[in-house]
Amino acid sequence: EDQVTQSPEALRLQEGESSSLNCSYTVSGLRGLFWYRQDPGKGPEFLFTLYSAGEEKEKERLKATLTKKESFLHITAPKPEDSATYLCAVQSYQLIWGAGTKLIIKP
Amino acid sequence: DSGVTQTPKHLITATGQRVTLRCSPRSGDLSVYWYQQSLDQGLQFLIQYYNGEERAKGNILERFSAQQFPDLHSELNLSSLELGDSALYFCASSVGDSPTYEQYFGPGTRLTVT
């Protein structure tokens, strides 16, 4: 059965403290992996699409990487405005969403 | 601003009632997706339309239905509402018919069933 698991469920960091969020998946035939950011009460905002193992994409303090079994969202020197829930979604024959990681950056 | 609009922003109604949520996709996008997000659950995919035709179905209840009109706006109809239907309902749009394309989400409609 296709499955997407995000860890940790929540992560508290101090401003400037770099870390990584994980999205592990078990799907038959990966067609794409997506990262979204969601602020409370708002719609998810698209960040990245990764299509194949080894691919990396960057945007400001965020960098997404992909292997055959998981993806990492690395956040470097985060700021309080990076606080949000980060969602991962994996596309095989259907799009499967993870439950998200709630990231809190304390000043 | 994603370019996707949803109305109304908030909706409060009673159990047993019927409501209609409206979504206008980004200019040029042909696909519309509907999602439900409850407090204790993640995003639940409900249904997708592409250029007026139903393309994929997720965990959509029989009490719920949707359609996409020739001008590409979409409506989600929820009937015989129950307390458990209280949630945020998001619409997203994308340019293609496959979920391989990134989706752009609207601000959501918060539905409260009392």
HADDOCK unambig.tbl for C-alpha pairs under 7 A between the chains (distance, minus, plus):
assign (segid A and resid 31 and name CA) (segid B and resid 100 and name CA) 6.72 0.50 0.50
assign (segid A and resid 32 and name CA) (segid B and resid 100 and name CA) 6.01 0.50 0.50
assign (segid A and resid 42 and name CA) (segid B and resid 107 and name CA) 5.32 0.50 0.50
assign (segid A and resid 42 and name CA) (segid B and resid 108 and name CA) 6.69 0.50 0.50
assign (segid A and resid 43 and name CA) (segid B and resid 90 and name CA) 6.71 0.50 0.50
assign (segid A and resid 43 and name CA) (segid B and resid 105 and name CA) 5.32 0.50 0.50
assign (segid A and resid 43 and name CA) (segid B and resid 106 and name CA) 5.70 0.50 0.50
assign (segid A and resid 43 and name CA) (segid B and resid 107 and name CA) 4.99 0.50 0.50
assign (segid A and resid 43 and name CA) (segid B and resid 108 and name CA) 6.20 0.50 0.50
assign (segid A and resid 44 and name CA) (segid B and resid 105 and name CA) 5.96 0.50 0.50
assign (segid A and resid 45 and name CA) (segid B and resid 104 and name CA) 6.78 0.50 0.50
assign (segid A and resid 45 and name CA) (segid B and resid 105 and name CA) 6.73 0.50 0.50
assign (segid A and resid 46 and name CA) (segid B and resid 102 and name CA) 6.89 0.50 0.50
assign (segid A and resid 46 and name CA) (segid B and resid 103 and name CA) 6.91 0.50 0.50
assign (segid A and resid 46 and name CA) (segid B and resid 104 and name CA) 6.64 0.50 0.50
assign (segid A and resid 91 and name CA) (segid B and resid 99 and name CA) 6.78 0.50 0.50
assign (segid A and resid 91 and name CA) (segid B and resid 100 and name CA) 6.42 0.50 0.50
assign (segid A and resid 95 and name CA) (segid B and resid 99 and name CA) 6.30 0.50 0.50
assign (segid A and resid 97 and name CA) (segid B and resid 43 and name CA) 6.74 0.50 0.50
assign (segid A and resid 99 and name CA) (segid B and resid 42 and name CA) 4.99 0.50 0.50
